[in-house]
Amino acid sequence: MPEERGRCFACKREFTYDPEEVVTFLIDPQTGLPPGFSVLGTMRPATPEAVARSRDEPLCPDCHERAERYGALLDAPPPPQWPTWPPSGN
């Protein structure tokens, strides 16, 4: 199992990883974002040039775990809400 050292795309911490098993993101070095993402976080069509110059960047296990927890929170049902008393509008 060949190991490499690299910087995490998200937190920039250096870590050792197995290139065959690490989670990676395709990142355009000119923008520092995945191809097709704008600086405002919106999606747009990725140009072939941006895809061609992009490279895979590793994500450390800590950031991967945090992203999975955040995704699970987004999928969770909203907390229950109770009406206020007295009802507004009276």
CYANA upper distance limits for C-alpha pairs under 8 A (distance plus 0.5 A):
  1 MET  CA     18 ASP  CA      7.33
  2 PRO  CA     18 ASP  CA      6.77
  2 PRO  CA     19 PRO  CA      8.09
  3 GLU  CA     16 THR  CA      6.93
  3 GLU  CA     17 TYR  CA      5.96
  3 GLU  CA     18 ASP  CA      5.28
  3 GLU  CA     19 PRO  CA      7.35
  4 GLU  CA     16 THR  CA      6.04
  4 GLU  CA     17 TYR  CA      6.00
  4 GLU  CA     18 ASP  CA      6.86
  4 GLU  CA     19 PRO  CA      7.39
  5 ARG  CA     14 GLU  CA      7.28
  5 ARG  CA     15 PHE  CA      6.07
  5 ARG  CA     16 THR  CA      4.89
  5 ARG  CA     17 TYR  CA      6.82
  6 GLY  CA     14 GLU  CA      5.90
  6 GLY  CA     15 PHE  CA      6.24
  6 GLY  CA     16 THR  CA      7.04
  6 GLY  CA     17 TYR  CA      8.20
  6 GLY  CA     58 PRO  CA      7.70
  7 ARG  CA     12 LYS  CA      5.59
  7 ARG  CA     13 ARG  CA      5.86
  7 ARG  CA     14 GLU  CA      4.75
  7 ARG  CA     15 PHE  CA      6.77
  7 ARG  CA     58 PRO  CA      7.48
  7 ARG  CA     59 LEU  CA      8.41
  8 CYS  CA     12 LYS  CA      5.12
  8 CYS  CA     13 ARG  CA      5.95
  8 CYS  CA     14 GLU  CA      6.78
  8 CYS  CA     15 PHE  CA      7.73
  8 CYS  CA     57 GLU  CA      7.76
  8 CYS  CA     58 PRO  CA      5.96
  8 CYS  CA     59 LEU  CA      5.24
  8 CYS  CA     60 CYS  CA      5.77
  9 PHE  CA     25 PHE  CA      8.36
  9 PHE  CA     57 GLU  CA      6.39
  9 PHE  CA     58 PRO  CA      6.44
  9 PHE  CA     59 LEU  CA      6.00
  9 PHE  CA     60 CYS  CA      8.36
 10 ALA  CA     59 LEU  CA      7.18
 10 ALA  CA     63 CYS  CA      7.41
 11 CYS  CA     63 CYS  CA      7.78
 13 ARG  CA     60 CYS  CA      8.42
 15 PHE  CA     60 CYS  CA      7.45
 17 TYR  CA     21 GLU  CA      8.24
 17 TYR  CA     22 VAL  CA      6.83
 18 ASP  CA     22 VAL  CA      6.49
 22 VAL  CA     58 PRO  CA      6.87
 22 VAL  CA     59 LEU  CA      7.46
 22 VAL  CA     60 CYS  CA      8.17
 23 VAL  CA     58 PRO  CA      6.38
 23 VAL  CA     59 LEU  CA      6.05
 23 VAL  CA     60 CYS  CA      8.18
 23 VAL  CA     64 HIS  CA      8.19
 24 THR  CA     56 ASP  CA      6.12
 24 THR  CA     57 GLU  CA      5.65
 24 THR  CA     58 PRO  CA      4.82
 24 THR  CA     59 LEU  CA      6.16
 25 PHE  CA     34 PRO  CA      7.70
 25 PHE  CA     55 ARG  CA      8.47
 25 PHE  CA     56 ASP  CA      5.78
 25 PHE  CA     57 GLU  CA      5.74
 25 PHE  CA     58 PRO  CA      7.04
 25 PHE  CA     59 LEU  CA      7.93
 26 LEU  CA     34 PRO  CA      6.12
 26 LEU  CA     35 PRO  CA      7.83
 26 LEU  CA     54 SER  CA      6.52
 26 LEU  CA     55 ARG  CA      5.82
 26 LEU  CA     56 ASP  CA      4.95
 26 LEU  CA     57 GLU  CA      6.77
 27 ILE  CA     32 GLY  CA      6.59
 27 ILE  CA     33 LEU  CA      5.81
 27 ILE  CA     34 PRO  CA      4.87
 27 ILE  CA     35 PRO  CA      7.01
 27 ILE  CA     54 SER  CA      5.62
 27 ILE  CA     55 ARG  CA      6.03
 27 ILE  CA     56 ASP  CA      6.68
 27 ILE  CA     57 GLU  CA      7.01
 28 ASP  CA     32 GLY  CA      6.00
 28 ASP  CA     33 LEU  CA      6.16
 28 ASP  CA     34 PRO  CA      6.23
 28 ASP  CA     35 PRO  CA      6.40
 28 ASP  CA     50 ALA  CA      6.64
 28 ASP  CA     51 VAL  CA      7.62
 28 ASP  CA     53 ARG  CA      6.86
 28 ASP  CA     54 SER  CA      4.66
 28 ASP  CA     55 ARG  CA      7.16
 29 PRO  CA     33 LEU  CA      8.01
 29 PRO  CA     53 ARG  CA      7.86
 29 PRO  CA     54 SER  CA      6.75
 29 PRO  CA     55 ARG  CA      8.18
 33 LEU  CA     37 PHE  CA      6.86
 33 LEU  CA     38 SER  CA      8.15
 33 LEU  CA     39 VAL  CA      8.28
 34 PRO  CA     54 SER  CA      8.41
 35 PRO  CA     46 ALA  CA      5.72
 35 PRO  CA     47 THR  CA      7.96
 35 PRO  CA     50 ALA  CA      6.38
 35 PRO  CA     51 VAL  CA      6.50
 35 PRO  CA     54 SER  CA      7.93
 36 GLY  CA     43 MET  CA      6.10
 36 GLY  CA     44 ARG  CA      5.40
 36 GLY  CA     45 PRO  CA      5.72
 36 GLY  CA     46 ALA  CA      4.53
 36 GLY  CA     47 THR  CA      7.89
 37 PHE  CA     41 GLY  CA      6.50
 37 PHE  CA     42 THR  CA      6.28
 37 PHE  CA     43 MET  CA      5.30
 37 PHE  CA     44 ARG  CA      6.63
 37 PHE  CA     46 ALA  CA      8.27
 38 SER  CA     42 THR  CA      5.86
 38 SER  CA     43 MET  CA      6.79
 38 SER  CA     44 ARG  CA      7.56
 46 ALA  CA     50 ALA  CA      7.12
 46 ALA  CA     51 VAL  CA      7.37
 47 THR  CA     51 VAL  CA      6.97
 48 PRO  CA     52 ALA  CA      6.56
 49 GLU  CA     53 ARG  CA      6.81
 50 ALA  CA     54 SER  CA      6.63
 59 LEU  CA     63 CYS  CA      7.04
 59 LEU  CA     64 HIS  CA      6.94
 60 CYS  CA     64 HIS  CA      6.75
 61 PRO  CA     65 GLU  CA      6.59
 62 ASP  CA     66 ARG  CA      6.78
 63 CYS  CA     67 ALA  CA      6.60
 64 HIS  CA     68 GLU  CA      6.77
 65 GLU  CA     69 ARG  CA      6.73
 66 ARG  CA     70 TYR  CA      6.65
 67 ALA  CA     71 GLY  CA      6.61
 68 GLU  CA     72 ALA  CA      6.66
 69 ARG  CA     73 LEU  CA      6.81
 70 TYR  CA     74 LEU  CA      6.87
 71 GLY  CA     75 ASP  CA      6.87
 72 ALA  CA     76 ALA  CA      6.72
 83 PRO  CA     87 PRO  CA      7.70
 84 THR  CA     88 SER  CA      8.09
